[in-house]
Amino acid sequence: MIGLNHYLFVSAALFSLGVMGVLTRKNAVNVLMGIELILNSANINLVAFSRYSVASLDGQIFAVFVIIIAAAEAAVALAIVLSMYRIVKSVNLDQADTLKG
């Protein structure tokens, strides 16, 4: 029987991998993938707590909003990465300060 603890463990593992990816990578695309892992772990938590609570759909509704926000974030972030690549010819985040001027 799969219980709430199993979902929380998977979510914690995804969150840890996402944080590690955001903090250790210098490539902008890898950092974006880490952020997506963090948002997916939040979705797992929302749906799992909604499933094992008083049988309401609040968690699923919030998860849909998180998915919509993640899609918008990915579109805007990839546009910024493409703009950075056109200017700097690299997606290394150490060189991201050249977009200031």
C-alpha positions in Angstrom: 0.0 0.0 0.0 1.4 3.4 -1.1 0.9 5.9 1.7 1.5 9.6 2.1 5.1 9.0 3.4 6.0 7.5 0.0 4.8 10.6 -1.9 6.6 12.9 0.6 9.8 10.9 0.2 9.7 11.2 -3.6 8.9 14.9 -3.3 11.8 15.5 -0.9 14.2 13.7 -3.3 13.0 15.8 -6.3 13.3 19.0 -4.3 16.8 18.1 -3.1 17.9 17.3 -6.7 16.3 20.6 -7.9 18.1 22.7 -5.3 21.4 20.9 -6.0 20.9 21.6 -9.7 20.2 25.3 -9.1 23.1 25.9 -6.7 25.8 23.9 -8.5 25.2 24.6 -12.2 26.5 27.5 -14.2 24.5 26.7 -17.4 21.2 28.6 -17.5 19.3 25.8 -19.0 20.4 23.4 -16.3 19.3 25.9 -13.6 15.9 26.2 -15.3 15.6 22.4 -15.2 16.4 22.5 -11.5 13.6 25.1 -10.9 11.2 22.8 -12.8 12.1 19.9 -10.5 11.4 22.1 -7.5 8.0 23.1 -8.8 7.2 19.5 -9.6 8.1 18.4 -6.1 5.7 21.1 -4.8 3.0 19.7 -7.1 3.5 16.2 -5.7 3.1 17.6 -2.2 -0.1 19.5 -3.1 -1.7 16.5 -4.8 -0.6 14.0 -2.1 -1.9 16.2 0.8 -5.1 16.8 -1.1 -5.6 13.1 -1.7 -5.0 12.1 1.9 -6.9 15.0 3.5 -10.7 15.5 3.7 -11.2 14.6 0.0 -11.2 18.1 -1.3 -9.9 19.2 -4.7 -7.9 22.2 -3.3 -4.5 20.6 -3.8 -5.3 19.7 -7.4 -6.5 23.2 -8.2 -3.3 24.7 -6.7 -1.2 22.2 -8.7 -2.9 23.3 -11.9 -2.0 26.9 -11.1 1.6 25.9 -10.4 1.8 24.1 -13.7 0.5 27.2 -15.5 3.0 29.5 -13.7 5.8 27.0 -14.5 4.9 27.1 -18.2 4.9 30.9 -18.2 8.2 30.9 -16.3 9.8 28.5 -18.8 8.7 30.6 -21.8 10.0 33.9 -20.3 13.2 32.3 -19.0 14.0 30.6 -22.3 13.5 33.9 -24.1 16.0 35.5 -21.8 18.4 32.7 -22.3 18.1 33.0 -26.1 18.7 36.8 -25.8 21.7 36.2 -23.7 23.1 33.6 -26.2 22.6 36.1 -29.1 24.6 38.8 -27.3 27.3 36.8 -25.4 27.4 33.6 -27.5 27.2 31.6 -24.2 24.6 30.5 -21.7 27.1 30.6 -18.8 25.5 32.4 -15.9 28.9 34.0 -14.9 28.6 36.1 -18.0 25.0 37.2 -17.4 26.1 40.6 -16.1 26.7 41.8 -19.7 23.0 42.2 -20.3 22.9 45.2 -17.9 23.9 47.8 -20.4 
